[in-house]
Amino acid sequence: MNETEREAIMREIAKKTAVYTLPGMDDVVVKSLTYNTGYEELAMDVYYPPPAMGITRPPVAVVVFGYPDPPGAIRRYGPMTSWARLIAASGIACVIYATNECAENIHAVVRHIRTNADSLSVDGGRIGLWAASASGCVALSALMRDGALKCAALLCGFTMDLNGSTLLADAARQYLFVNACAGRSVDDLPDSVPMLFVRAGREQFPGVNEAMDAVVARAVARNLPVTLVNHATGVHGFDIYEDNELSREMIRRVLAFLAFHLGVQA
């Protein structure tokens, strides 16, 4: 796949939205801000819970990116904005950011949130990650370097190659995403950060489920706090492509996982 082909695919994805809605999504407050990477300012949007919820210092879920996107265009795509509104309507502030160095910029974003929690009006001590598809390995690499994160939810995520496999490395070269866990293992993950893996039983991309299965098996062997939800009939990106009750139930489970582990009261 070349850049032109990838851009065509991304244009189509940009038109999609999550197949689930919540009351209050239209009342979410969005602020367009910037964060400092250490050598430049990049854009980020913060989605705050609706004022009617009365949450003054919400926890934060950061939407992780696996593709470089310095202009920040992807953060305005339908799937991203609809998920951000769902998360905010669940009582959690959601941050979507522009990125040029995916594996590094996620740390700059988290650092910025912690350092500026007061001015951002969020709880910098309760930060989790949300990732889908090619962003999965970036989220896992972030957990390996920052054990203070509270949780991570991965949907149909590319994770990491284990046991001599090169399937994800091959996919990263083909689809041009960042293979942030290259050379790493499940043993590099922290002991106490809850992780949710949502698996699509009819996954179309070679290697995704094989890698996820190996990661989850090793995580269970280590007795890590891992949850696997197997959506047996789902395809990759079911949350935007399959408008049915099963898809909506999977989305509800992701939101419930984030809310529970980020301390949002039901």
N, C-alpha and C positions, 0 to 999 in steps of 0.2 A: 504494500500500500504506500502510495506517495502522498505528499502534502495536499495535492489537489483533491485526491480521492477522500482523504480524511476530512478535509474541509466540507466536502459535499455531504458526507455522513453527518457531520456536526450540525450543518444547516438544517437537516431533517430532524435531528434530535431536538434542536432548539425550539421547534414548534410544539413539542409535546409538553404535557403537564402531568403531575401525579394524578392517579385515578381515584383519589379520595379527597374529601374536603372536611373541614371542621368549622363550627361556628366561630366567628371572630377573625377568620383569616383576612377578611377585607379591612379589618380595623387594626391590623398589625402596623406598627410604626417603623418606617425604614429610614435609616440615616446613612448617607454616603460619606465615608471618611477615608483616611489613609492610615497606613502603618509603615514603620521604618524597618527596612531589612538590614540596616547597618551601613548601607552605602547608597540607598535610594528610597524614595517614598513610592509606595504602590497603593492602588485603590482597594478599599474593602467596604462592603455594605453590612450594616448591623440591623437585623430584624428584631424588634422588641415585641414582647407580648402586648396584646391590646390593653390600653389604659384601664378598661373596665375590670380587668383581672386583678388590679391593685397590687401588682408585683413590682416592687421598687428596685430590688437588686437581684435579678434573675440569674440562674446559672447560664452557662454558654455551651452551645454545640457548634463546633467549627466544621464546615463542609470542606473536606480535603480534596485536592486536585492532583491528578496523575499526569496531566498534560500541561506543559508550559503555556501560559496565557498572559503575557505582560500587559496587553491592553485591558484585560479584565472583561472581555466580551462574554465568556462562558458564564460568568456569575449572573448575567442577566437572562440566561436561557430559561425557557419554561420549566424544565425539570428542576433546576436549581431554585428558582424563585418560588415555585409551588411547594417544594419540600421545606424551604426556609420559612414560608408562611405557616405550614403545618407545624413545624417545630415551635415557632413563636406562639402559635395559638394553643400549644400544649403547655405554655408557661416557661419556655426556655428561650433566651436570646440566641439568635443564630447568626453566625458570621460567615460570609462568603467573600473570598479575596482574589485579587489578581496575583499571578505568580510567574516567575521566570526560572526559578530553581526549585522545583517542587519539593524535594526532600529537605531543603534548607528553609524555604519560605514558611512552611507550616510552623517551624519553631519560632520564626520571627513573629508570626501572627500570635501564637500562644504567649510569647514573651510580652508582646505589646498589650495584650488583654490583661495579663497579670499586672504589668507595671502601671497601666492606665485604668485600672478597674473603677476607681472613684469617678473619674471624668466620663467614663463610658457608662456609668451607673449599672454595673454588672458585678457578679460575685466572681472574682478572679481565682478563688480557691475551688471552684466547681466548674471545670472545663472538660468536656467530652468531645469525641470525634464522630462524624458521620461520613461514610465513604461508600462509593458505589463503583463497580466495574474496575477500570484501570487505576482508580484511586486507592484501592485496597492495600496495595503493597506500600504506598506512601504512609497510610495510616499506621500500618504495623511497624514501619521503620520509626515513626514518631514515638510510638509506645516504647520501643527499645531504648530510646534516648531520653524519654521523659516519663518516669514512673509515677509522677504526680498527677498525670491525667486521670480522670475519674472513670472513664469507660470509652468504648469504641464500638460502633455498629457498622458492620460491613455487609452490603447487599451485592450479591453476585460478584464478589470481589476477586480480582487477581491477587494472589497472596504471595507465595514464595516457592521456589523450586527446592524440593527436598529429595534425599535418597538418590542423588545423581541425575535427577530429571533436569531437562533444559526447556520444557514446554513453555514456561512463562518467559524465560529469556528470549525464546524464539518469538513469542507473541509480542513482547515489547519491541523487538526490532520490526516486526511486521506492522504493528498498529501505532508505533511511534510514541509509546508512553514510557514513563520513567520506571525502570525496574529497581526500585529503591531498596529491596531486600536481597539483592544479589550478594551471595557469599554469606548471608546470615542464616540463622536457624531459629526454631521455636524456643530454644534454650536461651536466646537473647531477649525474649519477652519478659516483662516484670511478672512477679508472682501474684500480684493482688489487684490487677486492673481488669474488671469484667469486660469480656468481649462477646459480641453477638455476631454470628455468621448466619446470613440468610442464603440458602442454597437453592438454586433453580434446577429442578429435576430434569427439565428439558433444555438445559444449557446448550447454547449453540457454539460457544467458543472452546476449541480444544484445549484441554489442560486446566481449565478453571476449576472444575469440580474435583479432578484428580488431586490438584494441589491443595484445595481447601480441605478435602478429606484427610490428606496426610497431615496438614497443619492441625486440624481439630484432634486427630488421633494422638498426635504427639502432645498437644496441650492437655488432653485428658490424662495421658500417661504421667504428665507432670502435676496433675491435679490443679490446673489453672482454672479460674472462674470463667469458664467458657460455656456459651449456649449456642446450640445449632438448631436452626429451624429449617427443615427441609420442605420446600414448596414443591411437592412432587410433580405437579403439572405445569409449573411455571417456566417461562422462558427468560433468558437474559434480558433485564430491563422490564420485567413484568409490571413493575410499579407505574410505568408510563405506556406500555403497549397492550396490556390485558385488562380491560375494564370489566372486572367481575368481582364478586364478593370475596373470593379467595385472595385476590390481589389486595383488596382493601383490608382484609384481616391481617395479611402480612405487614402492611403499612402500620396498622394499629399496634402490632406487636413491637415494631421498631420504636414507635413513639413511646410506648409504655416502658420499654427497656431504658430509653434515655431519661424519661421522667423519673423512674425509680432510682436509677443510679446517680442522677444529678440532684436528687433530693427535692423533687417537686411534689407538693402535697396533692393528693387526688381530690 
